[in-house]
């Protein structure tokens, strides 16, 4: 019985120590009559900070643009890529797939169809070629393709 009483007293000391350290850490005064008000003030400050951060996050959510990568693949599992030959364009001398920004009012499927129609129109500056999937790593790919290439190959294979 003596041991359990000592353990109980030790637990009380540990709890008291934790409370005192928490009070010091969060800058509450030693006067416990004001502690509840200090805690409420701290909670209110945190709620205000959360609301401010939420407004910032909501603003960025409105600006988020969804990006589509559409890789045309033959029945033989070959990829159709565009080689950029126009030096005035982004990604000059890179290989790219069909890609574009998804509008808020369209599905990914609608976006893929729309971007494919636009990108596959005959152009004097861009050429389209068929490549073996296993060889894609050899080419200078746009970042969106390079970053996702392993995943793309896994899906198609």
N, C-alpha and C positions, 0 to 999 in steps of 0.2 A: 504494500500500500504506500509506503514511503517513496518508492521509485515513481509511481504514477503521479503522485502529488508534485514531485520535482519536475517531471516532464510537463505537467500542466502549467506550472509556474514558468517554466522555460518557454513554452509556447506563448504565454501572455507577454513575456519580455520580448520575444521575437516580434510579435504583433505590434507592441508599443514602439519598438525600434523601427519597424517598417513605416508605421504612421509618422513618427518624428522625421525620418528621412524623406518621406513623401512630402511632408509639410515644408521642409527646407527646400527640396528639389523644385517644387512648384510655387515657391515663394509665398506660401500662406503664412500668416503671422502665428506666433505661439499662443495668441489669445483665441481660444476655441469658440468663443461666443460669436466671433466674426467669420469663422471658417465657412459656415453654410453660405453666407452672402458672397464670400470670396469664390467659392466653388460655383455658385450660380453666375457670377460675373465671368469666370473663366469659360463656363459652358456657353454663355451668350456670345463671348468673343469668338469661340470656336464655330458656333453656328453661323455667325457673320462671315467668317473666313470661308466656311464651306459654301455658303451662298455666293460669295464672290468668285470662288474657283469654279462653281457650277456655271455661272454666267460666262466665264472665259471658255469653259469646255463647250457649252452650248454654241457659242459664237464660232468656235472651230468646227463643230459638227456641221454647221450650215455651210461652211466653206469646203468641206471634204468632197473631193471628186473621186468617183470610182473609175478605175482604169481597167480596160478590157484588153486581154491578149487573145487573139483568135488565130490559131495555127491551122492552116488547111493541110489535110493529110490525105494522101491517096489510099486506095484500098491495099496497096503494097506497103503501107506504112512509110511512105516517103513524105517529107515536109516541103511545102511550097514557101519559099522565102524570097523576099525582095532585096536586091542589092542596090544600095543608094549610090547613084553615079553623079548626082547633081551636087556640085561643090558648094552651092548656096544653101543647101538644106542641112538640117540637123542630121547627125549620124551619117555624114558623107563617108563612103567606103565601108559601111557596116552592112551586115545582113540583118533584116528585121522581118517580123511577121506582121500581120494585120493587127493594129492596136488603135485604141482611141478612148476618149472620155465618154462614160455613160451618163446620159442625161437623167435627171430625177424622174421624169415622166415615162421612161422606157425600161423594159426588162433587159436583162443581159442578152437574151436571144435576139431581141429587136436591135439592140446596139450592135451585136455581131453581124447581123444581116446588113444593117445600114453601113457599117464601116467596111465590110467586104465589098459591097457595091461601089463605094467611093474609091477604095484602094485598088480595086481590080480593073478600073477603067484604064484603057490604053493611055500611056503617058510617055512622052519623049524623054523623060528624065529617070524613070525607074524601070528596072527589069526584074521579072519574076522567074525563078528557077526551081527545079525539083532536086532535093538533096536527100541522101540517106540519113536516117535519124542518127545512126552510129557515128556519122562524120560531122555532125553539127558542132561538136566541140572544137573542131579544127578551124572554124571560121570566126571572124571578128564580128560577134553578135552585139546587138543593142543590149543595154543593161537589163531591161525587162526580160529579155530572152535568156541572157546569161545567168541571171539570178535564179530563174525558174526552170532552167533546162533539165535538171535531173528529175524534177517533179513531172514535167511535161513528157519526158521520155518514159517514165514509169506509167503514166496514164495511157500513153499510146501503145506501148509494147504489150 
